[in-house]
């Protein structure tokens, strides 16, 4: 009788930290299990990874707020980190150089401590229902500019960019039901879309650890 195939759960446990803003935290989801952390953790477990996760994200956070989150993460010593940030930099009109520099610092610190890092950059806020039609093009351009600059520094610092083609943003633009009642944060269905868009990069990165 042949022995069973090796179980990847015998490998090192993934210590998965989520940093960033309200999307990383899960604001708008109807149930805690619908938030990004539990969804992604469950998906990684279904693919054979042994995962524990910790959410260090703070609703309302901008890129400049990542320093404190990184400090808390490093005390926990994660092996895998997901950073979701950028929406609040756009809504507060943060200077791009400041926002991008703060993100670069965060990725550099996490990588320097040995963590693999995935970043989900700024969404297209032009898809938000309450953005006036006459502003949508300008908001889309601002979103794309920040997103591109984020992607550039993440790759330069050794991280991986999730959803590089903006698949989640396209889905939100086409279906307002993906927003929660506040018409800004994702609904539970919206978090499912975001998780699916992030998962390929996250799982590929997780394999480096496991």
Secondary structure as UniProt FT lines:
FT   HELIX           8..10
FT   STRAND          14..20
FT   HELIX           22..25
FT   TURN            26..28
FT   HELIX           32..34
FT   HELIX           36..46
FT   TURN            47..48
FT   STRAND          51..55
FT   TURN            59..60
FT   HELIX           63..65
FT   HELIX           66..76
FT   STRAND          80..84
FT   HELIX           87..91
FT   TURN            92..93
FT   HELIX           96..112
FT   TURN            113..114
FT   STRAND          116..120
FT   HELIX           125..127
FT   TURN            129..130
FT   HELIX           133..135
FT   HELIX           136..156
FT   TURN            157..158
FT   STRAND          160..161
FT   TURN            164..165
FT   HELIX           167..174
FT   HELIX           176..178
FT   TURN            181..182
FT   HELIX           188..209
//
